C-alpha cells in the first residue's frame, strides 16, 4: 500500500491532532502504522479506539470520491505541502492536541504552499460587534492587497469579516475547517466557502463527509496558526476560542498581534490581556500587521506624524512675533517689539519670514495675523 493511501486511511481512523498517532506516524511511517492496525496489532492503545472505523474502510475509494468533488489529498513530500507545518512536530501539545497533520484534504484553485508562503491569520469572536467586524474586514483587505493571504476559520463574526475583506480586495484567502472540506459549516456560509474555493483555497485535516466537533475546532486552531507567519486577534473575550489560536501562535514562535477595542468592551477583554501581558503587539491597521509579519526590513513604517502646518519649522523668535500679532486691528513694529520683548530689527526680520509664509500681513503700514494662520 502506498504512503498516500495509508495516510488517507489514517485520517479516517484517527482524530486530527491526536498526539499518539502523530508520534507513531513520525516514528514508524504511515504505511507501517496502518498495516499494524489492519492486522489488529495494537499500537499504544490506538487499536481499540479505531476498531469500529476499520470495518469497510477503503482509502482508494475515498480518494476517487474526493477527486470527483474537486478535492485533492496533499501529504508530506508533495510539492504543495506547506513547509511551515513542520513546526508542529516539535511544539508542545495544547489541550492534548498537537503534532503535524497526517494529510490535508484541499479544495480550491490556489496551492496551499504558495498561498501560505506569505500569510497572516485573522481570528476572533463569533459574536463580533460591528466595530470588530469592520476593523477585521478593513485590516484583512489592506493585507490582502499586498498579496499576503488571509487565513481564518470561516466561522461567524471575525472569521467571516476577514475572509470577505480579503476577497473584496481581490487578494488570497485560506479557510481552515473543522469538518470535511466539502461541508459548509456553518451552513449559512456555503456561498462564502464556495467562493473561497473559487478564488482561494479550503483546507481540512478531515476527509469528506466528516462533521465538526468541539475537539476538532481546537485541532483546527493549531493549523491556522502554523500556516501563518503571524496571527491577529480581533475581539476575543477571556474564554474565547480565538485565544487557543493565539496560544498556538506563541508556541510556534509566530508573531502574535492584537487589535484593541473599547476598554469597557467585554468582547475585547481577552485581546487586552494579551496586549497588557506583552504576549501580543498592538496593531490597529493592516500596515502595522504587514510590518510585523513581513521579513525583517521588507516592509517598514516611518513614525506617524500629524498633518504639516504652516507653523511647523518656525524658530522661537518668529513664534514670539506671531503670538504678538493681533487678529483684526494692525499694530506697528514698535508695538510688536514691546509685546514680544525683542528689538525692532529682529521683529522686522521675523515679519518678513512670517509674511512669506502667509502668517502675517501688512495693511497701511501696520501688521496683523495673515490669512494662512487665521484659517
KAFENKA-V655983 format. One record per pair of residues at least 4 apart in sequence whose C-alpha atoms are under 7 Angstrom apart, sorted by the first residue. I is the first residue (numbers start at 1). J is the second residue. D is the distance in whole Angstrom. If there is no record, write none. Layout:
# KAFENKA-V655983
i=I j=J d=D
i=I j=J d=D
This chain:
# KAFENKA-V655983
i=1 j=5 d=7
i=1 j=6 d=7
i=1 j=31 d=7
i=2 j=6 d=6
i=2 j=31 d=7
i=3 j=7 d=6
i=3 j=30 d=6
i=3 j=31 d=6
i=4 j=8 d=6
i=4 j=75 d=7
i=5 j=9 d=6
i=5 j=59 d=6
i=5 j=60 d=6
i=6 j=10 d=6
i=6 j=30 d=6
i=6 j=31 d=5
i=6 j=34 d=6
i=7 j=11 d=6
i=7 j=30 d=6
i=7 j=102 d=6
i=7 j=103 d=6
i=8 j=12 d=7
i=8 j=59 d=6
i=9 j=13 d=6
i=9 j=59 d=5
i=10 j=14 d=6
i=10 j=34 d=7
i=11 j=102 d=7
i=11 j=206 d=6
i=11 j=207 d=7
i=12 j=207 d=7
i=13 j=50 d=6
i=13 j=53 d=6
i=13 j=54 d=7
i=14 j=18 d=7
i=14 j=50 d=7
i=16 j=101 d=7
i=16 j=205 d=6
i=16 j=216 d=7
i=16 j=219 d=6
i=17 j=97 d=5
i=17 j=98 d=5
i=17 j=99 d=6
i=17 j=101 d=7
i=17 j=219 d=5
i=18 j=22 d=6
i=18 j=97 d=6
i=18 j=98 d=7
i=19 j=23 d=6
i=19 j=96 d=7
i=19 j=97 d=6
i=19 j=98 d=5
i=19 j=99 d=6
i=20 j=24 d=6
i=21 j=25 d=6
i=22 j=26 d=6
i=22 j=99 d=6
i=22 j=100 d=7
i=23 j=27 d=6
i=24 j=28 d=6
i=24 j=33 d=7
i=25 j=29 d=5
i=25 j=30 d=5
i=25 j=33 d=7
i=28 j=32 d=6
i=28 j=33 d=7
i=29 j=33 d=6
i=30 j=34 d=6
i=31 j=35 d=6
i=32 j=36 d=6
i=33 j=37 d=6
i=34 j=38 d=6
i=35 j=39 d=6
i=36 j=40 d=6
i=36 j=41 d=5
i=37 j=41 d=5
i=37 j=42 d=6
i=37 j=47 d=6
i=40 j=47 d=7
i=42 j=46 d=6
i=42 j=47 d=5
i=43 j=47 d=6
i=46 j=50 d=6
i=47 j=51 d=6
i=50 j=54 d=6
i=53 j=57 d=7
i=58 j=62 d=6
i=59 j=63 d=6
i=60 j=64 d=6
i=61 j=65 d=6
i=62 j=66 d=6
i=63 j=67 d=6
i=64 j=68 d=6
i=65 j=69 d=7
i=66 j=70 d=6
i=66 j=71 d=5
i=66 j=72 d=7
i=66 j=208 d=7
i=67 j=71 d=5
i=67 j=72 d=6
i=70 j=107 d=6
i=71 j=105 d=7
i=71 j=106 d=5
i=71 j=107 d=5
i=72 j=105 d=6
i=72 j=106 d=5
i=72 j=107 d=7
i=73 j=103 d=7
i=73 j=104 d=6
i=73 j=105 d=5
i=73 j=106 d=6
i=74 j=78 d=6
i=74 j=80 d=7
i=74 j=81 d=6
i=74 j=103 d=6
i=74 j=104 d=5
i=74 j=105 d=6
i=75 j=81 d=6
i=75 j=103 d=5
i=75 j=104 d=6
i=76 j=81 d=6
i=77 j=81 d=7
i=80 j=111 d=6
i=80 j=112 d=6
i=80 j=113 d=5
i=81 j=112 d=7
i=81 j=113 d=6
i=82 j=112 d=6
i=82 j=113 d=4
i=84 j=226 d=6
i=84 j=227 d=6
i=85 j=100 d=6
i=85 j=226 d=6
i=85 j=227 d=7
i=86 j=100 d=6
i=87 j=91 d=6
i=87 j=252 d=6
i=88 j=98 d=7
i=88 j=99 d=5
i=88 j=100 d=5
i=89 j=99 d=5
i=89 j=100 d=5
i=91 j=251 d=6
i=91 j=252 d=6
i=93 j=97 d=5
i=93 j=98 d=5
i=94 j=98 d=6
i=97 j=219 d=6
i=101 j=205 d=7
i=103 j=205 d=6
i=104 j=203 d=7
i=104 j=204 d=6
i=104 j=205 d=5
i=105 j=181 d=6
i=105 j=203 d=6
i=105 j=204 d=5
i=105 j=205 d=6
i=105 j=206 d=7
i=105 j=207 d=6
i=106 j=181 d=7
i=106 j=202 d=6
i=106 j=203 d=5
i=106 j=204 d=7
i=107 j=181 d=6
i=107 j=197 d=6
i=107 j=201 d=6
i=107 j=202 d=5
i=107 j=203 d=7
i=108 j=197 d=4
i=108 j=198 d=6
i=108 j=200 d=6
i=108 j=201 d=4
i=108 j=202 d=6
i=109 j=197 d=7
i=109 j=198 d=6
i=109 j=199 d=7
i=109 j=200 d=6
i=109 j=201 d=6
i=110 j=115 d=6
i=110 j=200 d=5
i=110 j=201 d=6
i=111 j=115 d=6
i=112 j=116 d=6
i=112 j=201 d=7
i=113 j=117 d=6
i=115 j=119 d=7
i=115 j=149 d=6
i=115 j=172 d=7
i=116 j=149 d=6
i=116 j=227 d=6
i=116 j=228 d=6
i=118 j=148 d=5
i=118 j=149 d=6
i=118 j=229 d=7
i=119 j=148 d=5
i=119 j=149 d=4
i=119 j=150 d=6
i=119 j=151 d=7
i=119 j=228 d=5
i=119 j=229 d=6
i=120 j=148 d=7
i=120 j=149 d=6
i=120 j=150 d=5
i=120 j=151 d=6
i=120 j=228 d=5
i=120 j=229 d=6
i=120 j=230 d=5
i=120 j=231 d=6
i=121 j=150 d=6
i=121 j=151 d=4
i=121 j=152 d=6
i=121 j=224 d=7
i=121 j=225 d=7
i=121 j=228 d=6
i=121 j=230 d=6
i=121 j=231 d=5
i=121 j=232 d=6
i=122 j=150 d=7
i=122 j=151 d=6
i=122 j=152 d=6
i=122 j=159 d=7
i=122 j=162 d=6
i=122 j=231 d=6
i=122 j=232 d=5
i=122 j=233 d=6
i=123 j=152 d=6
i=123 j=158 d=6
i=123 j=159 d=6
i=123 j=232 d=6
i=123 j=233 d=5
i=123 j=234 d=6
i=123 j=242 d=6
i=124 j=158 d=5
i=124 j=159 d=7
i=124 j=233 d=5
i=124 j=234 d=5
i=124 j=235 d=5
i=124 j=236 d=5
i=124 j=242 d=5
i=125 j=157 d=6
i=125 j=158 d=6
i=125 j=235 d=6
i=125 j=236 d=5
i=125 j=240 d=7
i=125 j=242 d=7
i=126 j=155 d=7
i=126 j=156 d=5
i=126 j=157 d=4
i=126 j=158 d=6
i=127 j=157 d=5
i=128 j=132 d=6
i=128 j=133 d=6
i=128 j=157 d=5
i=128 j=158 d=6
i=128 j=235 d=7
i=129 j=133 d=6
i=130 j=134 d=6
i=131 j=135 d=6
i=132 j=136 d=6
i=132 j=158 d=7
i=132 j=234 d=6
i=132 j=235 d=6
i=133 j=137 d=6
i=133 j=157 d=6
i=133 j=158 d=5
i=133 j=161 d=5
i=134 j=138 d=6
i=135 j=139 d=6
i=136 j=140 d=6
i=136 j=158 d=6
i=136 j=161 d=6
i=136 j=162 d=5
i=136 j=234 d=7
i=137 j=141 d=6
i=137 j=161 d=5
i=137 j=162 d=5
i=137 j=164 d=7
i=137 j=165 d=4
i=138 j=142 d=6
i=138 j=165 d=6
i=139 j=143 d=6
i=139 j=285 d=5
i=139 j=286 d=4
i=140 j=144 d=6
i=140 j=150 d=6
i=140 j=162 d=5
i=140 j=165 d=5
i=140 j=166 d=5
i=140 j=286 d=7
i=141 j=145 d=6
i=141 j=165 d=5
i=141 j=166 d=5
i=141 j=168 d=7
i=141 j=169 d=5
i=142 j=146 d=7
i=142 j=286 d=5
i=143 j=148 d=6
i=143 j=286 d=5
i=143 j=290 d=7
i=144 j=148 d=5
i=144 j=149 d=6
i=144 j=150 d=7
i=144 j=166 d=5
i=144 j=169 d=6
i=144 j=171 d=5
i=144 j=172 d=6
i=145 j=169 d=6
i=145 j=171 d=6
i=147 j=171 d=6
i=147 j=172 d=7
i=148 j=172 d=7
i=149 j=171 d=7
i=149 j=172 d=5
i=149 j=173 d=5
i=149 j=174 d=7
i=150 j=163 d=7
i=150 j=166 d=6
i=150 j=172 d=6
i=150 j=173 d=5
i=150 j=174 d=6
i=151 j=173 d=6
i=151 j=174 d=5
i=151 j=175 d=6
i=151 j=224 d=7
i=151 j=228 d=7
i=152 j=159 d=6
i=152 j=174 d=6
i=152 j=175 d=5
i=152 j=176 d=6
i=152 j=224 d=6
i=153 j=159 d=6
i=153 j=175 d=5
i=153 j=176 d=5
i=153 j=177 d=6
i=154 j=159 d=5
i=154 j=160 d=5
i=154 j=175 d=6
i=155 j=159 d=5
i=155 j=160 d=6
i=155 j=186 d=7
i=156 j=160 d=5
i=157 j=161 d=6
i=158 j=162 d=6
i=158 j=234 d=7
i=159 j=163 d=6
i=160 j=164 d=6
i=161 j=165 d=6
i=162 j=166 d=6
i=163 j=167 d=6
i=163 j=173 d=6
i=164 j=168 d=6
i=165 j=169 d=6
i=166 j=170 d=6
i=166 j=171 d=5
i=166 j=172 d=6
i=166 j=173 d=6
i=167 j=171 d=6
i=172 j=200 d=5
i=173 j=196 d=7
i=173 j=200 d=5
i=173 j=201 d=7
i=174 j=200 d=6
i=174 j=201 d=5
i=174 j=202 d=6
i=175 j=201 d=6
i=175 j=202 d=5
i=175 j=203 d=6
i=176 j=202 d=6
i=176 j=203 d=5
i=176 j=204 d=6
i=176 j=220 d=7
i=176 j=224 d=7
i=177 j=181 d=7
i=177 j=203 d=6
i=177 j=204 d=5
i=177 j=220 d=7
i=178 j=204 d=7
i=178 j=212 d=5
i=178 j=216 d=5
i=178 j=217 d=5
i=178 j=220 d=6
i=179 j=183 d=7
i=179 j=204 d=7
i=179 j=206 d=6
i=179 j=210 d=5
i=179 j=211 d=5
i=179 j=212 d=5
i=180 j=204 d=6
i=180 j=206 d=5
i=180 j=207 d=5
i=180 j=208 d=4
i=180 j=209 d=5
i=180 j=210 d=5
i=180 j=211 d=7
i=181 j=202 d=6
i=181 j=203 d=6
i=181 j=204 d=6
i=181 j=208 d=6
i=182 j=208 d=6
i=184 j=189 d=6
i=184 j=190 d=5
i=184 j=193 d=7
i=185 j=189 d=7
i=189 j=193 d=6
i=190 j=194 d=6
i=191 j=195 d=6
i=192 j=196 d=6
i=193 j=197 d=6
i=194 j=198 d=6
i=195 j=199 d=6
i=196 j=200 d=5
i=196 j=201 d=6
i=196 j=202 d=7
i=197 j=201 d=5
i=197 j=202 d=6
i=206 j=210 d=6
i=212 j=216 d=6
i=213 j=217 d=6
i=214 j=218 d=7
i=215 j=219 d=6
i=216 j=220 d=6
i=217 j=221 d=6
i=220 j=224 d=7
i=221 j=225 d=6
i=221 j=244 d=7
i=221 j=245 d=5
i=222 j=226 d=6
i=222 j=245 d=6
i=222 j=248 d=6
i=223 j=227 d=6
i=224 j=228 d=7
i=225 j=231 d=6
i=225 j=245 d=6
i=225 j=248 d=6
i=225 j=249 d=5
i=226 j=252 d=7
i=229 j=254 d=6
i=229 j=255 d=7
i=229 j=293 d=6
i=230 j=254 d=5
i=230 j=255 d=4
i=230 j=256 d=6
i=230 j=293 d=6
i=231 j=246 d=7
i=231 j=249 d=7
i=231 j=255 d=6
i=231 j=256 d=5
i=231 j=257 d=6
i=232 j=256 d=6
i=232 j=257 d=5
i=232 j=258 d=5
i=233 j=242 d=7
i=233 j=257 d=6
i=233 j=258 d=5
i=233 j=259 d=6
i=233 j=271 d=7
i=234 j=258 d=6
i=234 j=259 d=5
i=235 j=267 d=5
i=235 j=268 d=5
i=235 j=271 d=6
i=236 j=240 d=5
i=236 j=242 d=6
i=236 j=243 d=7
i=236 j=267 d=5
i=236 j=268 d=5
i=236 j=269 d=7
i=236 j=270 d=5
i=236 j=271 d=6
i=237 j=266 d=6
i=237 j=267 d=4
i=237 j=268 d=6
i=237 j=269 d=5
i=237 j=270 d=5
i=238 j=269 d=6
i=238 j=270 d=4
i=242 j=246 d=6
i=243 j=247 d=6
i=244 j=248 d=6
i=245 j=249 d=6
i=246 j=250 d=6
i=246 j=256 d=7
i=247 j=251 d=6
i=248 j=252 d=6
i=249 j=253 d=6
i=249 j=254 d=5
i=249 j=255 d=7
i=249 j=256 d=6
i=250 j=254 d=6
i=250 j=256 d=7
i=255 j=293 d=6
i=256 j=279 d=7
i=256 j=280 d=5
i=256 j=281 d=6
i=257 j=280 d=5
i=257 j=281 d=5
i=257 j=282 d=6
i=257 j=283 d=6
i=258 j=271 d=6
i=258 j=275 d=7
i=258 j=280 d=6
i=258 j=281 d=6
i=258 j=282 d=5
i=258 j=283 d=6
i=259 j=271 d=7
i=259 j=282 d=6
i=259 j=283 d=5
i=259 j=284 d=6
i=260 j=268 d=7
i=260 j=271 d=7
i=260 j=272 d=6
i=261 j=265 d=7
i=261 j=268 d=5
i=265 j=269 d=7
i=268 j=272 d=6
i=269 j=273 d=6
i=270 j=274 d=6
i=271 j=275 d=6
i=272 j=276 d=6
i=273 j=277 d=6
i=274 j=278 d=6
i=274 j=279 d=5
i=274 j=280 d=5
i=275 j=279 d=6
i=275 j=280 d=5
i=275 j=281 d=6
i=275 j=282 d=6
i=283 j=288 d=6
i=283 j=289 d=7
i=284 j=288 d=7
i=285 j=289 d=7
i=286 j=290 d=6
i=287 j=291 d=6
i=288 j=292 d=6
i=289 j=293 d=6
i=290 j=294 d=6
i=290 j=299 d=7
i=291 j=299 d=5
i=291 j=300 d=5
i=291 j=301 d=7
i=294 j=298 d=6
i=294 j=299 d=6
i=308 j=312 d=7
i=310 j=357 d=7
i=314 j=318 d=6
i=314 j=319 d=6
i=315 j=319 d=6
i=316 j=320 d=6
i=317 j=321 d=6
i=317 j=350 d=7
i=318 j=322 d=6
i=318 j=350 d=5
i=319 j=323 d=6
i=320 j=324 d=6
i=320 j=340 d=6
i=321 j=325 d=6
i=321 j=336 d=7
i=321 j=340 d=6
i=321 j=347 d=7
i=321 j=350 d=7
i=324 j=336 d=6
i=324 j=339 d=6
i=324 j=340 d=6
i=325 j=367 d=7
i=325 j=368 d=5
i=325 j=369 d=6
i=326 j=330 d=6
i=326 j=368 d=5
i=326 j=369 d=6
i=327 j=368 d=6
i=327 j=369 d=5
i=328 j=368 d=7
i=329 j=368 d=7
i=330 j=366 d=5
i=330 j=367 d=5
i=330 j=368 d=5
i=331 j=335 d=6
i=331 j=336 d=7
i=331 j=366 d=5
i=331 j=367 d=5
i=331 j=368 d=7
i=332 j=336 d=6
i=332 j=366 d=5
i=332 j=367 d=6
i=333 j=337 d=6
i=333 j=344 d=6
i=333 j=347 d=7
i=334 j=338 d=6
i=334 j=344 d=6
i=335 j=339 d=6
i=336 j=340 d=6
i=337 j=341 d=6
i=337 j=342 d=5
i=337 j=343 d=6
i=337 j=344 d=5
i=337 j=347 d=6
i=338 j=342 d=7
i=342 j=346 d=6
i=342 j=347 d=7
i=343 j=347 d=6
i=344 j=348 d=6
i=345 j=349 d=6
i=346 j=350 d=6
i=347 j=351 d=6
i=348 j=352 d=6
i=349 j=353 d=7
i=350 j=354 d=6
i=351 j=355 d=6
i=351 j=360 d=7
i=352 j=356 d=6
i=353 j=357 d=6
i=354 j=358 d=6
i=354 j=359 d=5
i=354 j=360 d=5
i=355 j=359 d=6
i=355 j=360 d=5
i=355 j=361 d=6
i=358 j=370 d=5
i=358 j=371 d=6
i=358 j=372 d=5
i=359 j=369 d=6
i=359 j=370 d=4
i=359 j=371 d=6
i=359 j=372 d=5
i=359 j=373 d=5
i=360 j=367 d=7
i=360 j=368 d=6
i=360 j=369 d=5
i=360 j=370 d=4
i=361 j=367 d=6
i=361 j=368 d=6
i=361 j=369 d=6
i=361 j=370 d=5
i=362 j=366 d=5
i=362 j=367 d=5
i=362 j=368 d=7
i=363 j=367 d=6
i=369 j=373 d=7
i=369 j=374 d=6
i=370 j=374 d=6
i=371 j=375 d=6
